[in-house]
Amino acid sequence: MDIRNRAGAVVLPPVGAGLALGLWGLDRGGMWRDEAVTFQVARRSVPQIWRLLHGVDAVHGLYYLLLHAVLAVRPGEVLLRLPSVCAAALAAGLVAALGARLARPRVGLWAGLLYAVTPLVGHYAQEGRSYALVCAGAAGATLLLVRALHGCSWWPYGVVLALTCLLHELAVALVLAHGVTLLHARVGRRDGARWAAAAGAAVLVLTPLAVVSRAQAGQVAWLPRPGTGSALRLLHAFLGTGGPVFWTCLLLALAALPGPRRLTLASVALPWAVVPPLTLLAVSQLRPMYDDRYVLYALAGAPLLVAAGADRVLGAKSPLVPLAGTLAVALAFTQYLPLYRQDRTLRGRPDTLAAVSALAAREVRPGEAVVFLPAIGRRAKVSHPEGFRGVRDVALEASGPASGTLYGRERGAAELRRALLALDRLWVLAEPYALRSPWYPRNPAERVKLTVVTEEFVPGEPRREFVRDGVTLRLYTRRPATPAGPPAPPPAPPRPGRR
């Protein structure tokens, strides 16, 4: 019972902190574009989701199926984000349990609390995407790895690792981090073989998803090749946004660097924090696929290193030391408060599609024609259809669920041209680059939209253009026909020639 009470005292405070911060301002009154995709896909039937995954977003398939069950209870923003809140809180508890197991209870308490209050964790705890769940899976797999190395069964590690990779395939770099840990710890040949079997089985389960998602790689074609700035930005996100908190955490993390070649907290935490980001950064020099959120699951290694470093520096056995460390984490959180306050508002995300829908409801009358340029702009209508009721979507031929696509199947280029040329008034809802840059789309239907709008229509009344959350809503009217000139005089009769 004493052991259980001690474990509860270590794990419960980080879990409570994670839940409190995750629930704070959870209903922001609008979804941004990525969350809108989750929301509209998860509300489809399972066969419709399965059909969609063959064309796009296979990497998020397991997450969509999970959210399908959650949103069946009651579709809304709170339930959309609640799994991420719970996952972030669970990850904080798992980090605490790992620190307590490999070091001592106060290290686990500090690490779990520091993980829970890190702004990047708090951001994705309120995101209707899979990244917080991947973090919880990575923390659970790492804890199960440590338990297996101490004599427990290996199959739970393999199962949780496989599920984590299925939630997002780039979590497979965690396998490399665990391999580095085992190499440093010089585990026996028997444990090494069992780890290889469990990890190999997880990778084998992931292989079909990797094959399908490779054909969908165009979805991340927008990602640039990362440079030094990306690595520095991630370092600050892992250890603090800047100032004294960052430098204190960095120095404490350096103080915890692994020493003897055995299984220690640092030998687990350092590869966890470093190997996945460095691997993805290196691969992205050849084929860009790096984004901070894709390696969010590696963040948990940083607070473990900081807590281990603080424990090494303090070294005292006074009962006041755990309290002092907890107060230090609370002090760091006060430095993060401005970031948290901003993140809990609509301004904390790149856009809010609810605002775009409200704009359309205010300006576009029922029966009027609208075209989305490009088709991805239809996400506002898909996620918040209330603002587009009665509006004629000129280009749409079949809805997303019916066509197995995210935003619906549009008419062919020739048919779309005829439909647009039959209009006198047209509302265009355009992404920023569509009207203000030399954008030349490859898709024939998108080219028809752009050509007809720019050549056959002119902006209508000067005040009928609105910009909201990076989206432009503009009214166009048909270009007046060029007035015909006076009739040409008849040709003069030919003069008689000389003979």
Secondary structure, DSSP 4 states (H G I P E B T S, - for coil): -HHHHHHHHHHHHHHHHHHHHHHTT---S---HHHHHHHHHHTS-HHHHHHHHTTS-GGGHHHHHHHHHHHTT--SHHHHHHHHHHHHHHHHHHHHHHHHHHS-HHHHHHHHHHHHH-HHHHHHHT-SSSHHHHHHHHHHHHHHHHHHHTTS-SHHHHHHHHHHHHH-GGGGHHHHHHHHHHHHHT--HHHHHHHHHHHHHHHHHHHHHHHHHHTTGGGGTTPPPP-HHHHHHHHHHHH-SSHHHHHHHHHHHHHT---SSS--HHHHHHHHHHHHHHHHHHHTTTS----GGGGGGGGGHHHHHHHHHHHHHH----THHHHHHHHHHHHHHHHHHHHHHHHTSGGGSS--HHHHHHHHHHHSPTT-EEEEESGGGGHHHHH-GGGGTT-EETTEEE-HHHHTSSS-EEPPHHHHHHHHHT-SEEEEEE-HHHHHS----SSHHHHHHHHHHHHHEEE-STT-EEEETTEEEEEEEEPPPPPP-PPPPPPPPPPPPP-
